[in-house]
Amino acid sequence: MPLARRLNLADAVAIGLGSMIGAGVFAVWSPALGVAGSGILIALAIAAVVAFCNATSSAQLAAVHPVAGGTYAYARAEIGPWSGFIAGWCFVIGKIASCAAMAMTFAAYAVPEQWRTPVAVLAVAALVTVNCFGVTRTALLTRILVVISLIGLAVVVTAGFTAAPTASPTPLPDATAYGVLQGAGLLFFAFAGYARIATMGEEVTDPARTIPRAIVLALSGAVVVYVLIAVAVTLTLGADAIGSAHPIADVVTAAGWTGLEPVVRVAAAAASLGALLALLTGIGRTTLAMARESDLPRFLAHIDARWQVPRRAEIAIGLIVIGIVLVADLRGAIGFSSFGVLLYYLIANAAAFRQTGEVRRYPRFLQVVGALGCLLLVNTLPLVASLIGTGVVLLGVGYRMLRLRVARGTEHPHRRSR
């Protein structure tokens, strides 16, 4: 049963913005500033360039392959099944880590420290339930959360720029080339939300036109927001932002606007929920596509007849995210997520590079820059995150090799009986 095409351009842009705004602005500044130091804006520029190249590849591929699954489906069609599997597996594991990071970020802004883990678990359970009752409800809720987030961020930017002339922030550490690149790799985590649009290609109206436009619009809007927030954070907090669980709220406090701190915390919580909701939706669609091809258990390919959503996949993902929330921390989740997502886009660039003729929308050099950027940034991520990521990727490869061997073993006796 195919998924229903119910999402228009505004819905798709809202889902992309919901993923990026929550993921980037409210979660990534502390670890990124810790490694990039005074080079934070250079790191942001590098991450934005790599993200733009990747976005054009995703847009070009999505216009030709308007189905659920994103680069999993694109790489299968353009390169082959193994490339598609690795892309899909990297996406699923990276974005499951992102979901955990978003749930933890929501709880960090919303409740006192002792309540953060149970509240994060409840948030995941609640949004999985929303996703199980239809994608139009998901898009509507994401729009509301994005608006609330942008209102809060407007308060932060205004407070930060107003206080900047008299502020005396603690100087940031000096930048190093390696630190700037590692910061770019972590900041890339903040830009990956446009992939949610591509993975929902089977539910977007007029996908060949809508998906490329939505990806570029969502990414452009996110870049503007990130630059404004980065400047506000560095001008008012400086090195004090490093290690903070809620640096965006700290900007308002440092500016003397303490009465508006609750507004920012509400906006941060809303942004994190918006990102979590959109992330859960995207992972569910990639899981559905992989299950349809038996690259994940076929049990997960079921689509609910009434609500037309992959309910089993949504519930399974939600349970895994809850497990990560119970055992992981925010920094580790961000590093692991960046590892998986950068490999995913490396394959997306390779798939787009192979496209020829009338389907090409962007020059090939963008795919080359995107692929090289992904390789560079993935090799600068924290060592522990990279080692764990490599192990999980190899685990997925081993699973598929075993499944193919079992499938061949069951085919041979059948052939002999003929």
HELIX and SHEET records of a PDB file:
HELIX    1   1 LEU A    9  VAL A   25  1                                  17    
HELIX    2   2 TRP A   29  ALA A   36  1                                   8    
HELIX    3   3 GLY A   37  GLY A   39  5                                   3    
HELIX    4   4 ILE A   40  VAL A   64  1                                  25    
HELIX    5   5 THR A   71  GLU A   78  1                                   8    
HELIX    6   6 PRO A   81  ALA A  110  1                                  30    
HELIX    7   7 GLU A  113  TRP A  115  5                                   3    
HELIX    8   8 ARG A  116  ASN A  131  1                                  16    
HELIX    9   9 VAL A  135  ALA A  163  1                                  29    
HELIX   10  10 ALA A  164  THR A  166  5                                   3    
HELIX   11  11 ALA A  177  PHE A  191  1                                  15    
HELIX   12  12 ALA A  192  TYR A  194  5                                   3    
HELIX   13  13 ALA A  195  THR A  199  1                                   5    
HELIX   14  14 PRO A  207  THR A  236  1                                  30    
HELIX   15  15 ALA A  239  ALA A  241  5                                   3    
HELIX   16  16 PRO A  247  ALA A  254  1                                   8    
HELIX   17  17 THR A  258  LEU A  260  5                                   3    
HELIX   18  18 GLU A  261  ARG A  292  1                                  32    
HELIX   19  19 ARG A  298  ALA A  301  5                                   4    
HELIX   20  20 ARG A  311  VAL A  327  1                                  17    
HELIX   21  21 LEU A  330  PHE A  353  1                                  24    
HELIX   22  22 GLY A  357  VAL A  359  5                                   3    
HELIX   23  23 ARG A  364  VAL A  378  1                                  15    
HELIX   24  24 LEU A  383  SER A  417  1                                  35    
END                                                                             
